[in-house]
């Protein structure tokens, strides 16, 4: 069993922890430039499936980011301007993130699976001034750019396209010097789009002095990183998890990132890489681990691996046991949200209880509360909440941008509500019960039922639809749709596939319903609202 590096005594660390306070902060200057003082300090090690490798030091990352700051400035992009960034795991994704932070722009990452409709919504709603992507998505953006009047700059990688600035050509003559902008508590840094139960995705805003600083606990205490580590996180660059474990957490600790750029996840290749490269720490969604343990783990070696974590959804105890038997390492669950940094975790300093979420993160007062905001006694189910009064902890989001009503709805007295439910045992361990709302957590993806229902209703065959989470052994949950057909249509396997393909086209492919059940009616309230909870409970009792 590997010994923890950064937390030896959980109770002592939790009791004594204090957040650092910054009047002004710039992650590019205060973290990247600091590590760049050592010209040989490795920042990232990138590989692809074609024997290509790139290694960059912190100094090289800093210089490249400063050059891109000058490119952004030449395009009229500066402090407070929203930059939509949609790229796969390419080195430029990291450089561009650091540049946006340095210049004070608001970076808004997105998955490469977004459709033209998704992109139009994001560009319009965020009032984006700049969009950066590759040839794959540039065409989709060009389909809707006429409806996005705030966009004044389009930057493309590895290609040439009319109306777009080529990233690499623009970098050639750019100056490698750009002074970091001083940024304060109200200056927006990151803008995430996160699915809810109703309507379009919400815009979750984080600030410069809160979110990057808050991931100090992510990197130090959960990932257990030091400057000697090579950390590998398997996460889509469009999700907050990439910021957690592929950017802020590791680089605050001076750890180097291992990055594998490929088209799809390959469990055999992943296991081979753990023996081929000196990877010391590993982070993956529970779905990843479920796929890894299906392989013959005895056929692989893990010579440098010392620490493993998982996040995104609860991890099955049996998977943890199989992985532990093969590697000698316990997968440490971490819990948090797009709206936060790490909130609860099975930290390396104490024995985990398989299936438990762990204990609260230093710097956060996390409790299970009732409807009146009272802390519940042990073993009583309630809402997971974070105390925000009288002192708001570092790492929580600023607001749902342009939506004060939704922002206000997630607070109850002195508490911020995570939207999840749990209970706490006599020893302080949290045990996840489920979402308080209808959001579906599938293979690490957060999917709002409204978006899928809306897509289905656009099809002529669908009169009504209700979408819920259905249990799945591999993905944890899958999207299931209950569909009432319009007159003239009959249930068939062909129609199931047609509806699935249709949803893939009009919304991001990962959101499509993997299961469709045709029904004659849907359960509803007296006021006519669909009772998704009834359908969900039925699914989980099967």
N, C-alpha and C positions, 0 to 999 in steps of 0.2 A: 504494500500500500504506500503510495507516494505521500510524503510529508508536505503539508501546506507551507508556502513561503511567506505569506503576508498576514495571515491571521492565525495565531496560535491559540488564543482564548477568546471565544465568541462573546461571552458575557462581558469581559473586560473591554474588548474593542467596542462593543455596542454602547456600553455605559460611558466611555470616555470620548467617543467620536464627536468631532465638531467640524462643520463645513467651513472651508476657507471662504473668505469674503474678498471680492474684487470689485472695486469701483469701476474699473475698466478691464476688459479682457479681450484677447484675440488668440484663438487656438493656434492659428498659423504662427504667430510670433512667440506666444508663451509656452508652446509645446514643441512644435516642429522645429522652429529656429533654435530652441534650447538643445534639442538632441543633435541638431546639425552642427553644433560647435565641435563635435567629433566628426571629422570629414569621412571617416570610414564606417560610421554606425549604420548598419543595414536597416532600411525601413520596409522594403517589400521584396519578395521573391516571386516572380510571376512565371507561370508555365502554361502552355496550351497542349493540344493533342497532336501537334506537328513538330515536336522536338524544339520548339522555340522557347527560349528563356530570357527573362529580363530581371536584372537586379538593380535596385535603386537605393542609394543612401538617403538619409534624411536631408542631407545638404542638397542632393540632386532633386529631391521632391520639392524642397523649399525654392530652389532656383527656377524650376519648371513652373511652379505655382506663381511665382512673382512675374515670370514672363507672361503667363496667361492673364494675370491681373491687368497688365498693360494692353493685352488684346481686348479684354472686356471694356477697359476704359476707352479704347479707340472706337468701340461700338456704342459708346454712350451709356454703358452699364456701370452703376456705382452703388453706393450705400443705400440699402432699402429696396433695391430693385429685385424682382423675382426672376430667378433663372430656373427653368424647367430642365432637369438633367435626366436623360434616359439613355443609358448605355449598359451593355452587359459587363462582365468582369474584365474590363480592359484597364491597363495602367492609367490611362487618361482620366478615368472616373475619379481616381484618388487625387490626381493633380488638380482637376477642376474643382472638386470639393474644397480643397485647401485654398485655392485661389478665391473662391466665392467667400469663404470665411475671412480671408485676409482683406479683401476689398470692402467687406460689409454687406455684400449682396445676400439675398435670401434664397438658399438653394432648395429646390423642391424635387426630390428624386421620384422616379416612376419605373415600374417594371416594363420590360420590352414587350410584354404581352398586351399592352394597351391598344385599343382600337382607335380609329379616327374619331369616333363619337366620344370616347373617354378623353382623348387628347384635346378635343375642342372644349369640353367641359372644364378641363384643368386650365388650359390657356386663358379661357374667358374669365373663369371665376377667380383665379389667382391674379388676374391682370398682369400676366407675365410679360416682361420686356424682352426676354431672351429664351431661346430653346436650343439645347445642344443634344445631338443624337447622331446616329449613323444612318447609312443608306437604307437599312431595313425599315426604319420608322419615318424617315424624311418624306417618303411618298404619302404616308398617312397624314402627316402634318400639312403637307401641301394641299391635300384635299379640303382642309378646313381653315387654312390660314386667312382666307378672305373674310372669315367671320371673327377673326381675332385681331382687332385693331391695335391693341396695346403692344403686340410683338413687333419690335423694331430690329431685332437681330436673330438670324438663324445660323448656327454653326454646325458643320458636319465633319465627321471623322472619316478618314480613309476613302474619300470619294469626292467627286466634283458634281455640283448640281446648281442649276440656275437659281439665283436669289439667295444662295447659301455661301458663307465664308468657310473656306477649308481650314480646319484647325491647324494642321501641321505646317501649311504654308504660312499662316499668320504667325506661328511661333518662331519661325526662322529669324526674323529681324527684330523680334520683340526684346526689349531690355530685360535683363535678369534681375533688375532691382525695382522693388516697389514697397514703400514703407507701409507697414500694417496699420489699419485704421483702428483707433481706439473705440471700443464698443461697450455699451452699458446694459443695465438690467432691462431696459425697455426696447432694446434693439433686436429685431427679429433675425433669426439665424437659419432656422430649418422650417420648412412647411411640408407637412405630410398630409396626404389625402387618406382618410381612414373610413372604412365602411361602417354604417350604422344600420338600425332596423328599418328606418323610414327615410325616404328621399335619397338624394345623391350623397356621395361621400362628403364627410366633414373635413374642413381644413384645420389641422392641428398645428399650432404655431409654438415653436420653442425659441428661447432667446440665447444670446451669446454667453452671458454670464451664468446661465443656469444649466442648459443641456450638456454642452461639452464638459463643463466642470463636474456635473452630476455623474457622468460616466466614470469618474475616478473610482467610485465604489464598484462599478461593473467590472472594470479592468483589474483592479487591485484585489478585491475580495472574492469575487465569483470566478473570474477567469484565472485568478491567482498568478498574474503575469509579472515578470521581471524583465530587465533589459537583455537577458540572455535567452529569452524564449523565441521560438518560431511558431506563431499561432495560425491555425487554419480554421476559418469559419465558412461553413457552407450555407450561404444565404444569398438570395436574389438581391441585387443592388438597389432594387426599387423599394425595399422594405426597411423599416426602422431597425430591424435586427442587424442590418449591415452597418449602421452607425454605431450600434452597441458594440459589436464584436469584430467588425472589419475596419473600424476607423478610430473612434474616440477612445474606447476602452483600452485597446492594445497600445496605441501610440502615446497615450498619457503615461503608460508604464514603460515606454521605450522598447517594447517588444517589436519584432519584425513580423510582417504579415506574409503568410504563404497564400498565394492566389492561383487557383486553377481555372482557366477559361475554357469552357467546353459547352456543347450544345445541350446536353442532358446529363443527369446524374447517372453514374455507373458505379454500383457498389463494389465490384471486383477491382476496378481501377482505383477507387478511393482507398481500399485496403492495401493495394500494392504501393501506393504513394506513401503510406504510413511507414513502410519498410524502406522505401527508396530515398526519401527526403528526411532531414533531421527535424521533423515536426514534433514539438514537445507538448502542445496543448491543442485541443480539438473541440469545436462547437458545431452541433448539428441539431436540426429539428427532430422530434421524436420519430417522424416518418423515416428519416434518414437512418436512424439506429435500427428501426424495425426491419428495414431492408438489409442493413449490414449483417444483422444476426441470422438472416436466412442463408448467408454464405457459410462455407466451411472455414470458420475462424482459425482452426488449427493449422490451416495451410498458409497462414500469414504471420509475419513478425511485426512487433511494435517496439523496436529497439530504443527509441528516444521518447516515446509518448509517456507523459507523466500525469496528465490531468485532462478530464473530459467533462463537458457540460452539455445540457440540452435545454431548449426553451421553445415556446410557441404554443404548447398544449401539454397536459399531463402525460408523463411517460409511464408506460406499463412496467410494474415491478418485475415481471418475468424477463423483459428485455434487459433491464438493468442487471439482473442476475447472470444472464447468458454473457453479456459483454464483460462483466466483472470476472467471470470464470476464464474467459479467453485472454484478457489483458491485465488482470489484476487491479483494474481501475474502476471506481464507482462513478457512474454518470451523475453529475450534480445538477439537479433541476434549478432553473432560475425563472422567476416570475416578474413580469412587468408589462408595460403597454407602450403603444405608440405615444401615448400622452405622458409617459414617465421614463425614468431609467429603472434599474433593478430595484424591486420593492421587497421581494421575499425570495429566499434561496436556501438550498441545502449546502451551506458553506463547508469548505474542506476542514474547518476546525472542529466540527462535531460529527458524530455518527448520524448518517441519514436514516430516515425511516422510509422504506420503499413505498412509493405512492404518495408520500407527503410532499408539499410544496417547500417545506423547510421553515425557517424563521425570518423575521423582519431584517431588512438591510440596515446597517449602521447609518444613522442620519434620518431614519424614517420611523415615525410612530404609526405602525400599521395595526389595525384592530378589526374585529368582527363586530358590527353594530346592528341595532334594530332600526325600525322605521322612524323612531324618534331621536336617533343619534346616540343612544346609550350603548355602552360597551356590553356585549353579551357575556354571560358566564361560559366556562369551558363546555365543549361538546354541544353547543347550541348553534344551529345554522343561522347565518345572517349575511349582511353585505360586507365585502372587503372594503375597508376605507382607510384613507391616509389623513392624519391630522394636519390641518393647514393653518390653524389659529392656536395661539397668538403668533407663531412663527411659521412661515411657509418654507418647507424644505427645498433645497436646491434640487433641480432635476425634473420638476413637474412642469407641464406645459403652461404657457401663458394664457391661452384662450383658444376657443374655436373661432377662427378668424371670420369676422363679419357676421357672427351669429351669437349675439349675447344671450338669447333665450336658451340655446343648447348648452352654452357655457354655464349658465346659472343652474341648469337642470342636473348637473353632475356634482352639485354641492348640497350638503345637508348639515346645516349648523356649522360646526368647526371642522367638518370632514369633507374630503374629496372622495367621491364614490367611483370605484374602478369599474363597476358594472358586472363584477363577478361575485359569486357567493361561496362561502367556505365555513368551516368551523375550526376551532382551535382546541387542541387537547391539553391535558393537565401539564404537559412539559413544554408548552409554547409552540408546538409544531402546528402549522396550518395544513388543512386538508381541503382540497378543491372540490366543490360540489358541482358547479356549472355556471353558465352565463345567467345573469339576471334578465337579460333580454334575449332576442332571437338570433343574434349574430352567430354565424357558423365558423368554426375554427377547423379548417381542413388542411392537413399536411403543412401547417404553419401559415396558411393563407387565412386572412380574415375576410369573410364574405357576407355582405348584407343581403338578406332575403328579398328586400324590396327591389333591388337592382335586377335580380334574376326573374322575379315575378313580372316586372315591367317589360323585360325582354320577351318573355313568353307571351304576354298579352298582345304584343305587336303582331304575332302570328295569327293568321285567319282562323286556324283550327281551334284556338284557345278562347273559351268564354271567360273562365276564371282560373286563377292558379294560386297556390299557397306553397311556399318553400320553407323547409325546415332542415335541421341537422338530423342525419341518420347515422347510427354507429357503424364504424368500419374498422376492421382489424388492422389494416395497414395505415390508413390516413387519419385514424382517430374518429373523424366525422367526415361524411360526404354530404353534398347538396342533394336533397331529394325534393322533387316537385310533385304535388298533388294537382292534377289538371282536370277541370270540367270542360268537356269539348263543346264546341259550337255546333248548332244543328247542321246535319249533313256530313259530319265526320265520325268515324268509328275508331276505336282503339286498335292499334296494331304495332308490331315491332318496327315496321317501316316508319310509322309516324313518330315513334319514340326517337329514332335516329334523326329524323327530319327536325324535330324540335330541339334536340341536343345540338345539332349542327347550326341551327338558326341562332341559338343563344351564343354559341362560340363566335358567330360573325358580328353580332350587334353589341356584345360586351366582351370583356377579356376572357380568353378561353378557359382559364382556371376556374371560372365561376359557373360553368355549365352544369346542369343537373345530371349526375352520374346515374341516378335512379329516377324514373318517372312512373307514377301510379295514376291511372285514370279513375276518376270517381264521379258520381252523379251529383254530389253537392259537397260543400265545405262547411265545417262548423263555424257558427258566427255568434257574436254577441247580439243583444237586443237592438243595439244601434247599427248593426250590420257589419261590424268589424270582424275580420277573419280571426278565429282563435287558433293561432299557430301553436300555442302552448299545448292544446289538446292533441294536435297532430304529432307534435314532437314527443310528447309523453307516450303516445301510442307506439311510435317508432322504437323508443328506447325500452319498451316493455316486451317487444317481440322476441 
